[in-house]
Amino acid sequence: MSEAFSFNPLEFEDLPRGSSSSDGSAPQRIANTLRAAGIDAPSSLYNESLALARDGHLGQSVSRLQMLLCLDPDDADALLLLARVHAAQGRASDALARLDAAVAAGSVSPPGFRDHLEGAIRADRSREEEHRSKVAAREQGEIRGLRAEARQLRTDNIRLEAEVQESLGRERTWKLATVVVALFSTGVVL
């Protein structure tokens, strides 16, 4: 007899691939390899991102900056540029988070940039609150309309039920009258 093979897809007992040296994460090893080969990938990615942002290709600029930040997560200039690109995309909350990271990494915030972002965040929240208020008011109006319609339907239902009962009463009266007429016409006396 052969043993049944049991497979549990949630057990990850595979051994890691590649060398077991612990010289950092894969992006860090790539950055070290590029640096050792004399390739300045962070500068190339930064310059390409800056050119893309200037040309209005903000999404592509963000992609290049994310690649750069994989290689060097503490690149203050890249973090600041990413904050500016996010601001240009209208993503003030993301921009403020990146600005804080850039300042923590040693960059200097452009004058008024933080105030601009915080103002944009307040304006976004205000617009969201106004939108929620309008939606709530519209929903309340719809609820009032539905309640009025439900009241009208209940009233109509009561009226129709009374008409049905009246019709049933007339039907019984006609049936009884028909039986009486049929009995009289056949000569049967009650």
GIMO-V361164 format. One record per backbone hydrogen bond with DSSP energy under -1.0 kcal/mol. CO is the residue of the C=O (numbers start at 1). NH is the residue of the N-H. E is the energy in kcal/mol with one decimal. If there is no record, write none. Layout:
CO_NH_E / CO_NH_E
This chain:
8_11_-1.7 / 25_29_-2.6 / 26_30_-2.5 / 27_31_-2.7 / 28_32_-2.5 / 29_33_-2.4 / 30_34_-2.9 / 31_35_-2.6 / 32_36_-2.5 / 33_37_-1.6 / 34_39_-3.0 / 35_38_-1.4 / 39_41_-1.2 / 40_44_-2.0 / 41_45_-3.0 / 42_46_-2.5 / 43_47_-2.8 / 44_48_-2.4 / 45_49_-2.5 / 46_50_-2.7 / 47_51_-2.3 / 48_52_-2.5 / 49_53_-2.6 / 50_54_-2.4 / 51_55_-1.7 / 52_57_-2.8 / 53_56_-1.4 / 56_58_-1.4 / 57_61_-2.0 / 58_62_-2.4 / 59_63_-1.9 / 60_64_-2.1 / 61_65_-2.3 / 62_66_-2.5 / 63_67_-1.9 / 64_68_-2.5 / 65_69_-2.8 / 66_70_-1.3 / 67_71_-1.6 / 68_72_-2.6 / 72_75_-1.7 / 74_76_-1.1 / 75_79_-2.4 / 76_80_-2.4 / 77_81_-2.6 / 78_82_-2.6 / 79_83_-2.0 / 80_84_-2.2 / 81_85_-2.6 / 82_86_-2.7 / 83_87_-2.2 / 84_88_-2.2 / 85_89_-1.7 / 86_91_-2.8 / 87_90_-1.3 / 91_95_-2.5 / 92_96_-2.6 / 93_97_-1.9 / 94_98_-2.3 / 95_99_-2.5 / 96_100_-2.5 / 97_101_-1.9 / 98_102_-2.5 / 99_103_-2.6 / 100_104_-2.3 / 101_105_-1.6 / 102_107_-2.8 / 103_106_-1.3 / 110_113_-2.1 / 112_116_-2.5 / 113_117_-2.6 / 114_118_-3.0 / 115_119_-2.5 / 116_120_-2.3 / 117_121_-2.5 / 118_122_-2.3 / 119_123_-2.6 / 120_124_-2.6 / 121_125_-2.6 / 122_126_-2.5 / 123_127_-2.7 / 124_128_-2.7 / 125_129_-2.6 / 126_130_-2.6 / 127_131_-2.7 / 128_132_-2.7 / 129_133_-2.5 / 130_134_-2.4 / 131_135_-2.7 / 132_136_-2.8 / 133_137_-2.6 / 134_138_-2.6 / 135_139_-2.8 / 136_140_-2.5 / 137_141_-2.3 / 138_142_-2.5 / 139_143_-2.5 / 140_144_-2.6 / 141_145_-2.4 / 142_146_-2.6 / 143_147_-2.6 / 144_148_-2.4 / 145_149_-2.4 / 146_150_-2.5 / 147_151_-2.5 / 148_152_-2.4 / 149_153_-2.5 / 150_154_-2.4 / 151_155_-2.4 / 152_156_-2.9 / 153_157_-2.6 / 154_158_-2.4 / 155_159_-2.4 / 156_160_-2.8 / 157_161_-2.6 / 158_162_-2.1 / 159_163_-2.2 / 160_164_-2.7 / 161_165_-2.4 / 162_166_-2.5 / 163_167_-2.7 / 164_168_-2.7 / 165_169_-2.2 / 166_170_-2.4 / 167_171_-2.6 / 168_172_-2.4 / 169_173_-2.2 / 170_174_-2.8 / 171_175_-2.6 / 172_176_-2.6 / 173_177_-2.6 / 174_178_-2.8 / 175_179_-2.4 / 176_180_-2.4 / 177_181_-2.7 / 178_182_-2.5 / 179_183_-2.4 / 180_184_-2.5 / 181_185_-2.5 / 182_186_-1.2 / 183_188_-2.2
